[in-house]
Amino acid sequence: IYALCIEHLKKEHFQLRKDLPDRAEHLASVKAQEVSIIVVLSSVLVLLIWTEALGLLDDVLDKAVTSISLNDVSRAEGILLWIRKALDDHESPEKLSTMILEFYKIIPHKSGLEYDVNKKLLSSKQDLCQLIRDMLNMHEINMLIPNTPSISKYRALRCKIDVLDLEESSKVKTGSTIEVLGIYKVHRIIETESFESHLGNIRSLFHASSVSNIVGILSRGLLLPKIATEHGLERSDQGNLGSGIYFSESVSVSVKYAQPSRTDGTRMLLICDVALGKCYDTHYTDSSLTAAPSGYDSVHAVSKKEDDYSEFEHDEFAVYRTSQVKIKYVVQFCLADDKIKTFSPVIPTHFEDQVLSLEHQPQPEGDRALLDDITAGLQDKSGNPVPLKDILIKGRIIDFIAEVVVFQMYENQTGSPIEAKYVFPLDDTAAVCGFEAFIKEKHIIGEVKEKEEAHREYREAVREGHGAYLMDQDAPDIFTVSVGNLPPSTKVLIKITYITELSYKNGCLSFHLPAAVAPWQQDKALNENTQVGVLSIQSSKSFSLQMSIEMPFKINHINSWTHQLKIKRTDCKAVVCTFADAFLDSSGFALEILIGDAYLPRMWVEKHPNKESEACMLVFQPEFGASFDPLSVSGEVVICLDCSNSMAGSVIQQAKQIALCAVASCQFSTKLSVFKFGTSKTSSFLLHSATATMGSSDLWKTLRYLNLLYPSECKRNIFLISDGHIQNEGMTLQMVKQNAQHTRIFTCGIGPTANRHVLRSLAQYGAGAFEYFDVKSKYNWKRKVKNQTTRMFSPGCNAISIKWHQFDMKTDELKHAPAQIQALFNNECLLVYGFISRCTQATLNALVDNQELQAMVSTTELQKTTGTMLHKLAARAFIRDHEQGMIDENETEHEAKKQLLKSWIIQLSQENSIVTQFTSFVAIAKRDAKDYQQADTMDVLELVAKEDVDILPYMQYLPTTQGAPCQPDVNVRRLFFSLVLDPVQKAIEWARRTDREFPAICQCLELGKDWDSFTKKLLHIE
């Protein structure tokens, strides 16, 4: 019957094939696919290349490869590039040896550390980094399904391999007398998708590599060199065509660079289809090439001949895009002098298959009052409270920035010295820039030092009985102050100065001073060895605040919903202060300022009072015409949840919390889709049931599926939740960039090892925005989700760049922070800082709906101010960009620049007294026995009065009655309501209209039956 069927199909003009065409393997039956895999495994190729790769790592690394993170690999590659640049700059051998030590700290070696830095060493270490990266990616895929180790390792290669028999092998001409042991046909789907066949001039060429690299090459393809053009063995013309992928048309040339396997002594060679396109012939070397010359697609090194001079011994070709290469065959061979060893395919490898358990996985937490589980208060080592007596605040607000001085008075009422600690919470944009202590007529000023040195000095001072004060930044918004050896019955006044940026809410500039530490941070701190206190003041405690306000435009209204204020002001300046009986509760202190012309761009320049330095700040806040209608038929939101194996554990649970919050924020969107993706994708599932068991992060497959049918009228917005460890990064970014005109990507980073650079790049190319969800700051997750969803329904401008117009062209390279600016949306403000001298003009360039936007801003020499406030904020911006931002679009360049800028960042920290996660404030007060007997005569009010912020001393505060809110002028109030509450009125009208069609909308908005009157009452509308 089988023979009759075959004959019938032949008569119908079907062709009988012994192998499956590319991308057709899934059409075969399950049994046929199993047979195909068994044939490959029986050839022992898979186990050979895996054993070779893992054996090399075992011999070199001092710890398991799985204990190294992908972020560690990126940092190590950045250090290698940093060293390569130093080598090109002819740095001393001693300096290079110190630099390579940083690499060995991240990638620990067993023995044989080499400190003689040269290009060959850097190339071998780059190969090691790439091998580690490949193995980590393989490890993620290996946990996908419960197969035998050999089958999982084959599937982890992410390609189809066919074993050619002797008859088929003869069709592959090697043109050499080498002994061919086996030829394997390779099918890589992603190369078939991206191969630039339209360039033409496609030739089959050879590429040699060591056997240990074959695992990575088969799984992700050939890569461009990251830090050096020397790879493998010494070559006579290595790297002479720059940073490209090299090929040869002669086997005899390529086999010289194929290293024998340590496992069985055989060698391997790749045969690739290369789209050379228009090829540039050259007879001269050029190691600086990173792309083919203009008008060409590849470079051909022409070998020298008798009548034709050339610097090349052999013909070689180089391409500079991975999309010009498609791997066709892997050839296993040996030379006449090679010693072949027997290889047993049952040799075990280190990676065992794992199946993630779906049982007992915690589900997303609901909204509950985390404060209920926390015990607040400043405590000593025995748990006894140490009274925090008074809080006094002095501050200055200039436009969108503020400098705040916090005076905190607390007292040791016990009869013995104590060591205490309290937590000082701030906004994540804030930075401490001053730390002082006053005790018994002594004034101690803190100095910024590297964290290790500061902690050592603090411990020594406490041990010797001296007064010691230490301030650390434990998280982006948490600062801790340790007070060592506080004398008995003594008051201490702590003065902390910090800088911050204001937010823009409801048409107003908003300043907020937090009063209570985030509960999870407080809980963590209380569990440490030293006891913890909290900036949490009860109603019986004293609180006083005075702030000055300077604005570039007219101040229309000043208001605080937390405190009653006394106010005096002119058109552009004001001073506010609290009443004498004020206190600070859990709401903190909030201040809202309504100014006119807030959307006009502006420029501030500040001269340093003590040195030749100028700091600039640009303020851009574009106003777009109309926002997207969330109920529009053409609106579309797609939530993509990364369920790859790297998201396992608590990360996937946190990701589901974010996804559920995003779904709730987008519930009124008429087109809302939710995808989970890994090696494959799924569009219909319950978020609560999602688990991190879907293999690797192949985001490109989901994007390709979505881009096949994109919306024609409105933009699609993708809400991506991931740790950023995606496969085929280059192709994914290219796909995002090509479809940015109709699909925007808003990325949410999750997990302690998240690749922020990749996620920022996705948002940058996708005209969206990036937010990182730090588990240490979980209280602001809802706000960040709301920010992202608000942006999705707003027009925006992307591809933002800044051009500074400087009169002195001999200055150093212009630097500004952030270096890479993400897209800007409605009601968002962009602050750009720079240390740029003699500059009074700058231009912002951006794209709005693919239309170019240009905004110029300028100032004058007379308008320049003198001080240090802008300098400190600029320093903080550069430090934050170094810690969390994206200095360069290329990740390796980004890491290299971070190493290069490290010393400058430390210098900025010390010069501007900016405490960071890498530095600390430390202050030591030498004491003797007389100090403990000295009376406490400190005058707190006198010390606070020296911090004068009253910029209107000639004016009196507006008449008001203590205990009643300040009543603004009627006209100003009307103006305030008309400007700020018009959007509220429109929202009310929209809700009324929509309530008829969606009866449950008021319940979803958590409003009662009389929600209209409640809203009016809440907003004080008569």
KEKOL-355199 format. One record per residue (C-alpha): residue in one letter; x, y, z. Coordinates in steps of 0.1 Angstrom, whole numbers, plus 2048, in hexadecimal, padded with zeros to 3 digits. Example, Ala and Ser with C-alpha at 12.3 -4.5 7.8 and 13.67 -1.06 7.14 Angstrom:
2
A87B7D384E;S8897F5847;
//
This chain:
1022
I800800800;Y81C818809;A82D8127E7;L80C8187D5;C8088397E7;I82B8447DE;E82583C7B9;H80484E7B9;L81486E7C8;K83086C7AE;K81686B792;E80788A7A2;H82989C79D;F83389A7C2;Q8588977C9;L86787E7E1;R87F88E7F9;K89587F814;D89689F829;L87C8B9834;P87D8DB824;D8868F983A;R86A902853;A8568E384A;E8618CC866;H8428D387A;L82C8C785D;A8398A3862;S82A88B87A;V83788989E;K847867896;A858875878;Q86689288C;E8728798A7;V88486488D;S89588487F;I8A188D8A2;I8AD8698A9;V8C2869889;V8D3889894;L8DA87D8B7;S8E885C8AA;S903870898;V90F87D8BB;L9148A08AC;V8FE8B08C6;L90E8A08E4;L9318A78D6;I92C8CC8D2;W91B8CF8F4;T9368BB905;E9518D08F5;A9418F1900;L93A8E6924;G95C8D6928;L96C8F791E;L95890A938;D95F8F0953;D9858F394D;V98491994E;L969925966;D96D92598C;K947921991;A92991297F;V92092495F;T8FC92696B;S90793C989;I911957970;S8F596E964;L8F197C942;N8F599E950;D91799395E;V92198893A;S9169AA92D;R92B9BC947;A9499A593F;E9469AD91A;G9459D2921;I9649CF936;L9769BD919;L96C9D9901;W9789F391B;I99A9E191D;R99C9DF8F7;K998A048F4;A9B2A0990F;L9C99F28FC;D9C4A068DC;D9CDA268F1;H9EEA158FB;E9E6A14920;SA02A06937;PA049E193D;E9FE9E7962;K9DD9F995B;L9D29DE943;S9D99C395D;T9C49D6976;M9A79D995D;I9A79B4953;L9A49AC978;E9819BB977;F9789A195D;Y985984972;K97099098F;I95098C97A;I95B96D968;P97095A982;H98A942973;K998923984;S9BD92A97C;G9D4937962;L9C995B964;E9DA96F948;Y9E399394F;D9F899992F;V9DC9AB91D;N9DC9A98F7;K9C29A68DC;K9C49808DA;L9BD97E900;L99F9958FC;S9929818DF;S9949608F2;K982970910;Q96797E8F8;D96295A8EB;L95F94E90E;C944968916;Q93195F8F7;L93393A900;I926941923;R90A956914;D9019398FD;M901920919;L8EB93592F;N8D2939912;M8D491490C;H8CE90D931;E8AE92292F;I8A190D912;N8AB8EC921;M8908F093C;L8758F1922;I8698CC920;P8708AC933;N88589A918;T8A588691B;P8C489C91D;S8CF8968F9;I8AD89F8EB;S8AB8BF900;K8CE8C98F4;Y8C48C48D0;R8A48D98D4;A8B98F48E6;L8CD8F98C6;R8AD9088B7;C8B48FC895;K8AD8DD880;I8CA8C6878;D8CA8AB85D;V8E689185A;L8F088E835;D8FA86B829;L918864813;E90686A7F3;E8F988C7FE;S91A89680E;S92B8927EC;K9168AF7E0;V9278C67F9;K9488CE7E8;T9648D7800;G97F8DA7E6;S9998CB7FE;T9A98AA807;I99D8AC82B;E98B88D839;V96689583D;L95788285A;G934890857;I91F8AB848;Y9008B9859;K8E68CF848;V8DA8EC85E;H8B98FE85C;R8B591D872;I89392D86F;I89E95087B;E8B9951860;T8A0947845;E889963852;S8A497E852;F8BB974836;E8C199081D;S8BE97C7FD;H8B399B7EA;L8D79A77EB;G8E198C7D2;N90497E7CC;I8FD9617E4;R91B94B7E7;S92392C7FC;L941935812;F95492582F;H958931853;A96E91F86C;S96891E892;S97290A8B0;V95B8EC8B9;S9538FC8DB;N9429198C8;I92B9048B2;V9109018CD;G90C9278CE;I90F92B8A8;L8F49128A1;S8DD9218BB;R8E19478B3;G8F5948893;L91595988B;L91B97A89D;L92F999896;P94E99D8AC;K9469B48CA;I9699BF8D6;A9839B28BF;T9879A489C;E99F9898A7;H98E9678AC;G99B9448AF;L9BF93E8A4;E9DA957899;R9D4962876;S9E997485D;D9CD98C852;Q9B6989870;G9A09A7875;N9AD9B9856;L98A9BF849;G97D9CD86B;S9619C1881;G94F9A9869;I947984865;Y963974850;F95F959835;S97694881C;E96F9377FB;S98B91E801;V989901819;S9AF8FF81B;V9AF923829;S99391E842;V99E8FD851;K9BD90E85F;Y9A7920877;A991902882;Q99E8F78A4;P99D8D18AC;S9848C68C6;R9928BC8E8;T9778A18EA;D97F88C8CB;G9988A08B7;T9818A889A;R97C8CB88B;M95E8DD87E;L9578F5861;L938909857;I92C90D834;C91592B831;D90193D816;V90E961817;A8FB97D806;L9199917FA;G9049A97E5;K91A9C47D6;C93D9BB7E1;Y9599D47E7;D97B9C67DC;T9999D37EF;H9BE9CC7EF;Y9C69DE810;T9BD9D7834;D9A59ED847;S99F9E186B;S9889FE873;L96B9F185D;T94A9EC86F;A9359EB84F;A93B9E782A;P944A08817;S927A1D80C;G915A0D7EF;Y9229EA7F6;D9169CD80A;S9369B9811;V95C9BB80E;H9729A47FB;A9979A2804;V9A999A7E3;S9C89847E8;K9E998F7D9;K9F39807B8;EA139827A3;DA099A2790;D9F09B07AA;Y9FC9BE7CC;S9E79B77EA;E9EB9B6810;F9D7996812;E9E597380F;H9C3963808;D9A196D7FB;E988974816;F966984819;A956998835;V9329A183B;Y9269B9857;R9029AE85C;T8F898C86A;S8DA98D853;Q8F1987836;V8FA964843;K8E7943842;I8F8924850;K8F3906839;Y90A8EB844;V9218E0860;V93E8CB855;Q9508B486D;F9738AB860;C9978A486A;L9B98AA85C;A9D3890855;D9E7897874;D9C989988C;K9C787F8A7;I9A38738A8;K9968668CA;T9788518D0;F95A8658DD;S93F8538F1;P91D8648ED;V91285B911;I92A874921;P915888939;T9128AE936;H90C8C7952;F8EA8D3948;E8CE8BC954;D8AB8C2948;Q8948D3961;V86F8D5961;L8618F2975;S8478E798D;L8258F7988;E81A8EE9AB;H81B9059CA;Q8259239B6;P8199439C8;Q7FE9579B7;P7FF97D9B2;E7FA98F9D3;G7DB9A49D7;D7DA9C79E3;R7DE9C6A08;A7E99DEA23;L80E9D5A26;L8129EFA42;D7FD9DAA59;D81A9C1A5D;I8349DBA65;T8409E9A86;A84BA0DA82;G863A22A96;L887A2AA9D;Q895A0FAB3;D8B5A06AC5;K8C59E3AC5;S8AD9D8AE1;G88E9E3ACE;N888A02AE4;P87CA21AD1;V893A3EACC;P87EA5EACA;L880A72AAA;K877A94AB7;D874AADA9A;I874AB1A74;L87DAD2A64;I87EAD7A3F;K88DAF2A2A;G88CAF1A04;R88FB029E3;I87BAFB9C4;I887B079A2;D871AFD985;F870AD7984;I88CAD199E;A88FAD59C3;E8AAAD59DE;V89DACBA01;V8AFACDA23;V8A1AB6A3E;F8A9ABCA62;Q8A1A9EA79;M8A5AA0A9E;Y8A5A81AB3;E8B0A7AAD7;N8C0A5EAEA;Q8ADA5EB0B;T8BEA3FB19;G8DCA3FB30;S8F4A2EB18;P901A34AF5;I8EEA23AD9;E8F2A1AAB5;A8D2A21AA0;K8C7A22A7D;Y8A9A30A6A;V89DA2FA46;F89AA4FA32;P882A4AA14;L883A609F6;D875A619D3;D888A4B9BA;T894A6B9A8;A8A3A7A9C7;A8C7A799D3;V8D7A839F4;C8F2A9D9EF;G8FAAA8A12;F8FDA98A35;E905AAAA55;A901AA3A7A;F900ABCA98;I907AAEABB;K913AC1ADA;E921ADFAC8;K932AC9AAE;H92AACCA89;I933AACA75;I932AADA4F;G92FA8DA3C;E946A85A1F;V93DA6FA01;K955A519FF;E953A309EE;K93CA19A01;E956A00A0D;E96DA1BA1B;A950A2EA2B;H943A0FA3D;R966A06A49;E96BA29A58;Y949A27A69;R950A05A79;E972A11A86;A963A30A95;V947A1DAA7;R960A04AB4;E976A20AC2;G958A32AD2;H957A50ABB;G938A5FAAC;A930A51A8A;Y916A58A70;L911A44A50;M8F8A49A34;D8F3A2FA19;Q8DCA2C9FB;D8CDA099FE;A8B5A0D9E1;P8ADA289C7;D894A389E0;I8A1A2CA02;F8BDA3CA16;T8C8A2FA38;V8DAA43A53;S8EEA30A6D;V8F6A43A8D;G911A33AA2;N919A3AAC7;L8FDA54ACE;P906A60AF1;P8ECA5DB0D;S8D2A79B12;T8DEA8AAF3;K8CCA9AAD6;V8DAA97AB3;L8D0AADA95;I8D4A9CA73;K8D4AB2A55;I8CEAA1A34;T8CDAB3A12;Y8BFAA39F4;I8B5AAD9D0;T898AA09BC;E882AA699E;L85DAB199F;S842A9D98D;Y827AAB978;K804AA1982;N7E1AAF979;G7F1ACD968;C806AD6987;L829AD2992;S828ABA9B0;F841AB79CD;H83EA9C9E6;L851A95A06;P84BA71A12;A845A6BA37;A847A46A3B;V85FA2CA2D;A851A12A15;P8469F5A2C;W85B9DAA1B;Q87A9EFA1D;Q8749F7A41;D86E9D2A49;K88E9C9A38;A8A29E4A4B;L8939D9A6D;N8A19B6A67;E8C59C2A63;N8DE9C2A80;T8DB9E7A88;Q8B89F3A91;V8A3A09A7B;G88EA27A7F;V876A37A67;L86EA5AA5C;S84BA57A6A;I83EA73A7F;Q81FA71A95;S808A8EA9B;S81AA97ABB;K83BA9DAAA;S846ABEA9C;F848AC5A76;S852AE5A66;L857AEDA41;Q862B0CA2D;M868B0CA08;S870B259ED;I862B229C9;E871B319AA;M860B2C988;P867B37965;F843B4195F;K827B4F974;I81BB3C993;N7F6B39991;H7EFB249AF;I800B129CD;N7EEAF79E0;S7F5ADB9F9;W7DBAC0A00;T7EEAB3A1E;H7F6AD4A31;Q7E9AF7A37;L803B10A29;K80DB34A2D;I816B43A0C;K827B629FF;R82FB679DA;T835B7C9BC;D82DB72998;C84AB59995;K856B559B8;A846B499D8;V84EB3D9FC;V838B24A0E;C839B18A32;T824B02A49;F813B0EA69;A822B09A8B;D80CAECA95;A813AD8A75;F81BAB3A76;L825A98A5D;D80FA7AA59;S811A5CA42;S806A72A24;G827A86A26;F827AA9A18;A81AAB29F6;L81CAD29E3;E80CADA9C1;I816AF89AC;L802B0498E;I816B1A976;G80EB29954;D81FB1F933;A82BAFE943;Y82FAEF920;L848B08914;P86CAFA911;R886B0B926;M8ABB0A92F;W8BDB10950;V8E2B16954;E8F4B17975;K918B2297C;H92BB11998;P936B2B9B2;N958B1B9B9;K965B0E997;E962B12972;S944AFC96B;E921B0195D;A904AE9960;C8E6AEA949;M8C3ADE94C;L8AAADC92F;V885AD9936;F86EACB91A;Q84AAC391F;P838AC18FE;E812AC58FC;F801AAF8E2;G7E1AB68D1;A7CAA9A8DC;S7CFA788EE;F7C5A578DF;D7A2A4D8E8;P7A3A2D8FD;L781A238F0;S78BA278CC;V783A098B6;S7A6A0B8A7;G7B7A0C8C9;E7CB9EC8D2;V7DE9E18F0;V7F39C18F1;I8019B5912;C81E99D90D;L82998992C;D84B97892A;C847954936;S86A94792E;N87D932946;S893950951;M87395F961;A86F942979;G86994699E;S85D9669AE;V86497A98D;I84696A97A;Q82F971998;Q839995999;A835997973;K812989976;Q80A9A4990;I8159BF977;A8019AE95B;L7E29AD970;C7E69D2979;A7EB9DB954;V7CC9C794A;A7B89DB964;S7C69FC958;C7BD9F3934;Q79B9E393A;F7889FE926;S79D9F8907;T7879E88ED;K7A59D38DF;L7B99C38FB;S7CD9A48F4;V7E499090C;F80097A900;K819965913;F83895C900;G858947903;T8649308E8;S8409318DB;K8239488E2;T7FF9458F0;S7E495E8ED;S7C894E901;F7CF946926;L7C9951949;L7E3968958;H7E195797A;S7EB93696A;A80A943957;T82A932960;A84E937955;T852917942;M85292291E;G87791F916;S88A93C908;S87E960902;D8779608DC;L8659828DC;W86C9868B7;K85396A8AF;T83797C8C1;L84099D8B0;R84198D88E;Y81E97F894;L8109A189F;N8219B4883;L81299E868;L7F19B186D;Y7F69D387D;P7DB9EE883;S7D7A06866;E7C7A23878;C7D5A2589B;K7F4A198AD;R7F89F78BE;N8079F98E0;I81A9DB8EE;F81E9D8914;L83C9C1918;I8449B293A;S8659A093A;D88899C949;G8979A7928;H8AB987921;I89D9838FE;Q8AC96D8E2;N8B697B8C0;E8B999E8CE;G8C59AE8AE;M8A99A1899;T88F9AA8B3;L89B9CE8B6;Q89C9D1890;M8789C488E;V86D9DD8A9;K87E9FA897;Q86E9F0875;N84B9F0884;A84DA0D89B;Q836A22885;H818A0D88F;T8239F98AD;R831A098CD;I8419F48E9;F8409FD90E;T8579E7921;C8569DD946;G8759CE955;I8719B5971;G88A9A0985;P8AB9A8996;T8BF99C978;A8AA9AE95E;N8BC9BA93F;R8B29DF941;H8C79E8922;V8B39D190B;L8929DC919;R89BA01915;S8A79FA8F2;L8859E98E9;A873A078F7;Q88BA1F8E5;Y887A0F8C3;G861A098C9;A859A2E8D1;G84EA238F4;A85AA26917;F86CA10931;E864A0B956;Y8779F496E;F8639E498A;D87B9E19A7;V86F9C89C2;K87E9E09DC;S8669FB9D1;K8479E79CC;Y831A039D9;N834A179B9;W82C9FA9A1;K808A0599B;R814A28993;K82DA1B97A;V813A05969;K7FBA23968;N817A38958;Q81CA1E93D;T7F7A1A935;T7F2A3F935;R80EA4391C;M7FEA28906;F7DFA3E901;S7F4A5D8FB;P806A6A8DC;G82BA6E8E0;C84BA798D1;N869A618CD;A88CA618BE;I894A7E8D5;S8B7A8D8D2;I8C7AAD8E0;K8DFAC48CE;W8F2ADD8E4;H8FDAFD8D3;Q91EB058E3;F933B238DB;D955B148E5;M95CAF78CD;K97CAED8DE;T96BADD8FC;D968AB8904;E94DAA18F6;L92BAAE901;K91AA9891A;H8F6A98926;A8E0A8293B;P8CCA6E932;A8E3A64916;Q8C7A51904;I8A5A62908;Q885A4D906;A865A588F6;L851A75906;F82CA7590B;N810A8C915;N814A9D937;E838A9093A;C855AA6940;L878AA0933;L896AAD947;V8B8AAB936;Y8D7AB4949;G8FAABC93D;F91CAC9949;I920AE192B;S932B0292D;R92BB21918;C90AB1390B;T8EAB2890A;Q8D6B168F0;A8CBAF28E8;T8B4AE18CF;L89EAC28D4;N896AAD8B6;A87BA928B7;L862A7F8A2;V83CA838A7;D828A6C892;N846A6987B;Q847A8F877;E866AA2882;L863AB88A0;Q87DAD28AA;A87CAE78C9;M897B018D1;V89DB0F8F4;S8B5B2A8FF;T8C0B4091B;T8D8B5D920;E8F7B64933;L8E3B7B94A;Q8CBB60952;K8E5B4895E;T8E3B40983;T8FFB3899C;G8FEB1B9B4;T902AF59B7;M8DEAE99B5;L8DFAE298F;H902AD3992;K8F6ABA9AC;L8D7AB1997;A8EDAAD978;A905A9798B;R8E8A82998;A8DAA7F974;F8FCA72967;I8FFA5A985;R8DCA4D97F;D8E2A4995A;H901A35963;E8EFA1E97B;Q8CDA1A969;G8CEA2A947;M8DAA22924;I8FBA3391C;D8FEA238FA;E8E6A108E3;N8FE9F38E0;E8FF9DF901;T9249D7900;E92C9FB8F9;H915A05915;E9279EF92E;A9499FA921;K940A1F925;K933A18948;Q956A0B951;L966A29940;L950A42952;K953A31974;S96FA47982;W95DA66975;I93CA5B986;I94EA569A7;Q95EA799A3;L93BA8899C;S92EA779BB;Q94AA859D1;E94BAA89C3;N925AAC9C5;S920A989E5;I908A809D4;V903A609E7;T8FCA439D1;Q8F9A1D9D3;F91FA1C9CF;T929A389E8;S91FA42A0B;F920A60A21;V936A5CA40;A93CA74A5D;I953A6DA7B;A954A81A9B;K972A7BAB2;R967A79AD6;D977A77AF8;A96AA74B1C;K962A9AB1E;D94AA98B01;Y933A81B14;Q932A99B32;Q92DAB8B1D;A90AAC8B1F;D8F3AC7B01;T8EEAECAF8;M8E6AE9AD3;D8CEB04AC6;V8BAAF2AAB;L8A7B10A9F;E8C7B24A9A;L8D6B08A85;V8B7B05A70;A8B4B2BA6B;K8D6B2BA5A;E8C5B18A3D;D8B3B37A2F;V89CB31A12;D886B50A14;I88BB619F3;L870B7A9FA;P87BB89A1C;Y86BBAAA14;M848B9BA12;Q82FB8FA2C;Y81CB6FA2A;L7F9B72A1C;P7DFB78A38;T7CFB57A42;T7BFB47A60;Q7D2B2CA72;G7C0B0BA6F;A7AEB13A4F;P7BBB0CA2C;C7CAB29A19;Q7B0B38A02;P7BFB439E0;D7B2B609CD;V790B599BD;N79CB6099A;V7BBB4A99F;R7A4B2F9AC;R78EB3198E;L7ACB30977;F7B9B1298A;F798AFF987;S794B08963;L7B7AFB95A;V7B9ADD970;L795AD1973;D78AAD394F;P798AB1948;V785AA4967;Q765AB395A;K76BAA2938;A771A8194A;I750A8595D;E73DA8B93D;W74EA6D92D;A745A5794B;R721A63949;R71FA5A924;T731A39928;D71DA2F947;R6FEA2A931;E711A1291B;F726A02936;P712A00956;A72E9F296B;I747A0E963;C740A21984;Q747A01997;C7679FC984;L771A1F98C;E76AA189B1;L751A349B4;G730A349C6;K70DA3B9BA;D712A619C0;W734A619B1;D72DA8299F;S726A959BF;F742A839D1;T75BA8E9B6;K74FAB29BA;K753AB19DF;L775AA19DD;L781ABD9C5;H771AD99DA;I75AAE49BD;E73EAF99CA;
//
